[in-house]
């Protein structure tokens, strides 16, 4: 949990202009820190007149990726999708979007005939076709890769332009056009994560693919966190401001008061505050803070985590269900059940697919299959979800961070990835069907041991 504590400046000093791309946190006292050193220090005072001397760090430099030779270019990587005639799809509430790589981008709407149950194409628009000027001229050997502000970070991308689509009704003489952005996302198949009409008849498609990660230049660089060390001046060197502990206690006590399900008082892990730049919002992706009290409720399935941005949001109840929903101020909540957890159905599926393995200790992830969701209008079959529980190694001591992502690789068949350091403990042991077998009590004990040892 990150809490911002407001301090009143007690001494004058010059500061550079604010830059929110440089990350800081506050460490309240540190026996290893030499406060008598020549590093820049300032005196600060809280609203309760608690005095501190704080040592300001020199911002750490972000390591640039290796720009040496010996890698595939983005054009070479994407051309594989084109040679294999791969098409990617995204299903929204009304439209289906289709990107056939190296050929065209299309949106269409289908309905099932009530008489013979056949699927009938009702509307179709080509949002762009490949042309001789579709591919960018990027000199990757010089490291000049463009970036886009996406999901709260500047991410390198490779973009392809599709033009000469269906004529635009609102702009006579103008044909629809689309820019497809490819972003590196490890462990993801090539999938459409968002489609947006940026201006009349001009579209933007965000595509995640693990293929692009083969080129180091397109991997996301993680910004380092700069530590500000503060030492209390009232004789208690390591004391934190009183407001800090109060805010922490209030946050812990009120975290789960927002929502309730029909079966048990529910907890909603709050989404991050909306960015000032609305363009950084990404549908169906969220990073949600978890408290220690959440672990028990979450792992027993009595309380659920909710996430997502945009029209559809989703509710994940561990070992229970996954739902997609939209809340309308007038009509209330509309929800779609994507899948229910039934261990027997999962085991039967694993046997049918010849995916039975050996029991494992601490695998990096496991896949669980949820079945018997609501009937899909387009296929006439129940919805189903493959849930990937992934152990997060980026912040192994922060079990309070849960990242969730939902995609729809096929009509009414979903892939839900949920990542957290918590799952490093959950995946301590899994059986031959990939089902975790570690008990909740043991997980809590392991989490507490790791925290005390940190």
N, C-alpha and C positions, 0 to 999 in steps of 0.2 A: 504494500500500500504506500502511495506517495502522498504526503500531506504538505501543502504549502503553508508555511508559517510567516505571517507578516511581521517584519521587524522595522522599527523606526530608526533611521540613520542618526547616529550620535556624533558623527564627525564628518567633516567635509571631505570630498575626494572626487577625482575625475573618473568618469566611466565612459567606455565606448558606447555607441548606440546599441539598443537592444537587438539581439539576434536570436530568434527562437529556434534556430537550427543547432545551437550549441546547448547541450544538456548539462544541468547542474543538479546536485542534491546536497543536503546539509547533513554533516556528521557531527553529532553533539559530543565533542570531546573525543580524544584518541590518545592513549598513552604513548603511541609511537610518533606523535606529531611534535615537532620542536617549534613551539610558539615564539621562541626567542630568535628564530632564524631571520634572515633578511628578506624573506618573502613578504609580499604585500599583505598587510593586515589592516583592518579597520575596526573601530569600536561601534557596537550596535546595541540598541535598547528595544525591548519588546513593549507592547502596549501596557504591560503590568510593571514597567520599569525594571525588568530583569536585564542586567548588563552582561554583554558578551564581547569578547574579542574574536574576530573571525578572520581566518587566513584565506585569502583569495587565491585560487590556483591560476596558473597560466593554462589556457585552454589547450587540451591535447589535440594533436593533429590526427585527422582521419587518414588511415593508411589507404593509399590508392591501390587498386588492383594492378597486378603485373600486366604491363602492356606489351610484353615481348611476343615474339612470333610463336608458331607452333600450335595455333588454335584454328578451329573452323570459323569462318565468318558467319554472321547472322543470315546472310543471303543463302549460303550453302546449307545451313541448318533448315531454314524455312522451305527451301526447294525440295527437301525430302517429302514434306507434306504434299507438295504440289505433284511430285512424280507419282506418289502413291494414291492420288485422287482422294485425299482425305477431306471430309466435310465435318464441320463442328456445328452444334446446335444449341440453342437456348430457348426454353419454353417459358413464356410469360403468361399472364392471365388470359390474354386474347391472342397475341401474335406469337408465331414461331419464327425465330431468326436462324438463318442458315448461311454459314460461311464455307464455301467450297474453295479451298486454298488454291490461288493461282487462276481462278476462273470467275467467280462472282460472289456477291453478297445479296441475300434475298430475305424478304419477310413475307409471311403468308398466314392465312387463317383457314383452318379446316373444321368441318362439322360432320358429325355422323348422321346419316340418313336414318330417321326413326323407323322406316319400313324394312329396309334390308340390312341396316347396320353398317353399310359401306361408308368409308370416309370420303367426303366430297370437298374439293377445293373451292372456297368461297371468294377469297381475295388473294391477290399476289402482286408484289411490287419488287422489282429488282433495284437494290440500293446502290448498285455499282458493278462494273465489270472490269476485269484486268485490262490494262492498256500498255502501250509501249513506254509510258512515263510513270508507271506505277511504283517502281522500285527506287529508293533513295540512293544517293551517291554519298556513302559514308566511308571515310578513311579510318577504318578501325585500327590500323597499325599506328596511327598517331594518337589514339585514345580519345578521339573527338566523338563521344557518344552522347546523343541528346537524352534529356531526362524529362519525366513527367511527374507532377505532384500527385501521388496516388496512394491511398491507404495510409496517409500520415507520413509518407517518406518520399524523397526524390528517387525515382526508380529509372534506370536506363531502359530504353525501349528501342525496338525496331519496328518501323511503321511502313505499311504498304497502302497505297491509295487506289481505290476502285472508283471509276468514273463512268459516265454514259449509261446511267441506270434508266429506270422508267421516268418519262417526263413528269415534271412536278406540276400538279394542278394549280398551286398557288403562285408559282413563278413561271409564267409562260416563257418558253424557250430555254428553260433550265432543266437539266436532267439530274436525277438523284446521284449523290456521291457519298462515299464512306471512306474513312481512314481506320484501318485495323492496326491496333497497337499490340505488339507481342511483348510480354513481360516475363522475365525469368521467375519461375515459382517451383522450387524443388518438390519432387514427388507428386506433381500434378500432371495428368494427361492434358493434352491440348484442349482447352475448354474456354467457351465464352463466359465471362463473368458479368459483363454489363454492356448494354446498348443504349446510347443516348443520342437524341436529335439535338445537336448543338446549335443549329439554326435551321430555318425552313429548308427541308429536303437535303440537309447535310447531316451526316451521322458519324458517330464515334463508337467503335467496338473495342473493348478491352479484352485481350486474350491472354490467359495464363498458360504457360507451357514449361515443362522441365527441360525440354530440348535446348532452349536458349541458354540454360545454365551451363552448358558445355563450354561456352565462351565466357571467360572470366570477366570480360568487360561489362557484361550484362547482369552480373550478380549484384545484389543490393549490398551497399556498404553500411555497416552498423556504426552509428556515431557513438563515440566514447562518452561516458558520464564523468564530468568533472566534479570533484568533491570539495565542498566548502567546509572547512573544519572550524567549529565554534567552541570556545571555552568559556564557561561561566566565570564571572568575576566576583561572585558573592561568597566564595569559600568552598562551594560545592562544584568542583571542576567539571564533573560529567553531567550535571543537572540539565535537563531539557526545560524549555519554557512550559509553564503550567498549562497554557492553552493547547500545547501540542498533545499532551496526554488526554485533556478533556475532549478535544476533537476526535482523537483515536477512539476513545470509549463511546462517544456518541455515534460514530460511524459504525462501530461493531454492533451496537445495540439496535440500530434502526435499519440495518442493511436490507432485511427481508420483510419489511412491513408494507410494501407497495401493492402486492397482488395476492390473490388466493385462488387455488384451484378448487374443484368440486370435492376432492378427496382429502386434502390436507392443507393447512396454512402454507402458502407458497412463498418462496423467496425469489426475488428478481435481482440478479446481479446488475447493477446500473451500468449503462453504456457510457463510453467516454463522452465528455462534453463536446458538443458540436464544434467543429473547427470554424474559424472565421471564414475560411475559404471553403465555401460549400462544395466546390468541385472535387474536394478530396474525399467526400463521402462515397463509400462503395457499398452497393447493395449486398446483403447477405454475408457481410464479414464484420466481426466484432472482436474486440479484446476486452474481456470482462474481469473486473477485480473480484477475487474470492476472499472471504475471511476464513479463519480457522474453524469457526462454528459451522461454516458452509460444508465442510468436508463430510461430516456425518450425514447431514440432511441430503446432500447431493448424491453420495454413494449409496444411500438406501432408497433413493428414488422418490422420497416423500416431498422434496422440494426441487424446483427445476430452475435451470438457467435460461434466460431469454436473450436474444441478440438479433443482429441484422439492422440494416438501415434501408430506407426507401419504402416502397409500398408493402412488400411482404416482409414480415419478421418471422422468427422461428423460436420454438420452445423445445429444449432438450431435457428430458427427464431420464437420467441415467438408469440403464437396465429396465426401462419402462416404455417410453414412447418418444416420438419426434413429431411435432406439429408445425405447420406453417399457418400464419394468421395475419389478418389485417383488421385494425380497429377504425371504424368509421364513427364520427361523432354523433351522427343521426341514427345509423342502422346498427351500431354496436359492433361486436366482434364476430368476424367471419373466419372460421378456421378449417384447415384441411389436415386430416390425419395422414402423415406420410408413412408411418410404420409403427408396429408394436414389437416389443422384444418378447420372443418365445424361444427359450434355449433349445427345446426339442426341434423346432422348425429350423433353427440355425444349424444344429448338428446334422439333421437330415440333408440340408442343403450342402454342407461341407462334404458329406459322404457322396452325394450325387455328383459333385463337381471334382471328386478325387483330390480334395484339398486337405485331407487329414494328414497331419504331420506327427511330430513327437512333442511331448511336453517340453516347454522351454523356461529358462530363467532369464528375466530382464530383457526380452526382445525390444527393439526400438519402437515397435507399434504392433497392433493387432487389429483385424477387421471383424466386426460383428454385423450380422444381417438381421434387419428388422423387416417383418412382413405384415400383410393384412392391413394395409392402409386403406383410405377411402378409394372407392372405385374411380378409375380414370375415365373421363368422358371420351377421350380420343382412342384409347386402346380397349376399353371395356374390362380391364384387369385391375386388381388391387395395386395400389402404389406400394413401393418397397424402397428400403434405404440400406446402403452399405455404410456402416459407421466405422471410421478409422480412429482409434484411440492412439495418440502418439505421445511418446515421452519427449518433453522439451529439454534439450541440453543447453539451450542458450542462456537460461537463468535457472540452474538446477536447484537453487535454494529458495525460489519464489513459487511456492505451490499456490499462491493467491492470484496467479494470473492464468486465465483460461482463454484461449483463442479458438474461435469456431468459424467454420467456413462451409457453406452449402452450395453444391453445384448439381446440375441436372444433365448428365451426359447423354441420356436417352429419355424419350417421352415418359414421364411419370416414374422414372427410375433415378434415384438420387444417390449422391455420394456426399457424406457429411464427415468432415475432418474436424476433430477437436483435439487440441494440443495443450499440454500443461506439464509442469514439473510434477504435479500430483500423480500423473499417470506413470511416472517412473517408479512410483511405489505400488500403484495398482497392478502394473505389469511385472511385479516381482516374480510371479509364477503364473503361467497359463497352461491349460491342458492341450491335448492333441487337436482340439477343435478351435483353439485360439481364445478360449473363454478364460478370463482372469479368475484365479482361485484364491487370491489373498483376501482375508477377511478385513472388515472395516476397522476392527480394533487393532489388528496388526499394522494396518496402514497408518493409523493415527500414531501408534507408538513409534513407527519408523520416521514419520515426519517430525515428531517431537525430538527424537534422538538426533536427527540431522540438524535441526535448528540449534539445539544446545551445543552441538559439536562445532557449529559454524563460528 
